Amino acid sequence: MMSIRVLAVITLSLFASIVNAKIVISGHVVNEDNEPVDVATTKLVDGEGKMLYFQITDENGFFEYAIEGEWLEANLIVECLGYDAYKMSVATGHNIMNMVIRLKSKYTELKEVIVTAPSVVLQGDTVSYRLSAFAGKGDITLKDAMRNLPGIDMSDTGKIKYLGKEISNFYIEGMDLLGGRYNIATDNLSASSVANVEILSNHQSVKMDKEIFSDNIAINVRLNSKAKFRPIGSYEVKGGYGDDWLYQVSGAGMMFNNKFQSILNAKYGNVTEFAENANADHYDESGSLYSATQLLGDLGLSTPPLERGRFISPTDCFITLNTLNKIGEDATFRANAGYSYTKISYDYLSYKDYYSENGSVHINQEQSLRSSVHRPTVSLEYKLNSNNKYLTNTLVGNVGIKENEVPSILDGAKFNQLENVKDFLIRNDFTSTWRTNNLRWNITSGIEYGSTPQGMY
């Protein structure tokens, strides 16, 4: 009887161990630096790919499966974003404990994506044009590309109008480096250096007057990242041969950052006249610096019935240095100095016949013109432009030296005309405006000293 009971107990024990048999599979998932990989997906799949069990690793990269049965035939697959998938066979009848699964990093090359900005953006009173959307293949300078912008009209001298109205300010990255001589920037900045051209309608340049309506229009040029915070430059060389050798060389060095801007520009050549236009102030409509000289005019001289550029022989030179320093949050100091020289010459021979009752009259006249103009200029400006105070002091100096010589032959008689005109002008303009409570104060002064042109004829 005793032996039967022992046999029964042994049988029941064996049966219980078969019924409760489990296969335990566990491990840690790490990366190539042996750091735990959490939230990795682990799964057991059969030979046909059907998922049997599924589990996510914890913060230590640990997972564990306790599967009832005496035999397991499956594949263990471990996957995680940024790593190559791991796969191993676990066909086994015993436990696999605390194995280490090391995943290899996976780098995915993304497909090329091109992101384009809108060509035109309207925000409040500002219209921003993405210049590259309007520039053509032959547009080298900023002036070339700006001619394509809707509403922009640019004259041959560089004066800019928007919707028929002349601009009041020209900024580069929000700073007024050139004043009315902004054509120095449009002629020398390359179109590829400019990201956007902004049209500022109802522009108020004085901060303390920002609540006062203005119908002024300004332009602000936004540079791309390659043109900011490092020196940039441009150059141009022309050459050819007609009756004589023709050449023109120009170059510019520029620097633009948050506190300092500068443009050094030089140009020399005998192809076309350019010095007078390059030195023009587009804000000074009266031309006050040269008005006295202009009133006297030039010597009277006949000219051929052709476009001026077709019969003159010019030699022009222009050099200018422009700097702007931001010396405070609201204060700037600007210095602009330039020198222009233009020399032209041409010869004109005319034959005139007048018929009358008493016979014909023949007049033969030969004239030659030799003219030169020297104009050095300088401008210094300090400006404080804050919400409660506006102060500006501008010192301007100009010298003009003009010489004309006209040797002539009239029916064999020789005579010579000479003109020599010199003038200079120094002007200082001061303006200060400030507010105290509800009161607004303003002081303005203008001092000018100049010479009446002295001429010899």
Secondary structure, 3 states (H helix, E strand, C coil): CHHHHHHHHHHHHHHHHHHCCEEEEEEEEECCCCCECCCCEEEEECCCCCEEEEEECCCCCEEEEEEECCCECCEEEEECCCECCEEEECCECCCEEEEEEECCECCCCCCCCCCCCCCEEEECCEEEEEHHHCCCCCCCEHHHHHCCCCCEEECCCCCEEECCEECCEEEECCECCCCCCCHHHHHHCEHHHEEEEEEECCCCCCHHHCCCCCCCCEEEEEECHHHCCCCEEEEEEEEEECCCEEEEEEEEEEEECCCEEEEEEEEEECCCCCHHHHCCCCCCCCCCCCHHHHHHCCCCCCCCCCCHHHHCEEEEEEEEEEEEEECCCCEEEEEEEEEEEEEEEEEEEEEEEEEECCEEEEEEEEEEEEEEEEEEEEEEEEEEECCCEEEEEEEEEEEEEEEEEEEEEECCEEEEEEEEEEEEEEEEEEEEEEEECCEEEEEEEEEEEECCCEEEC
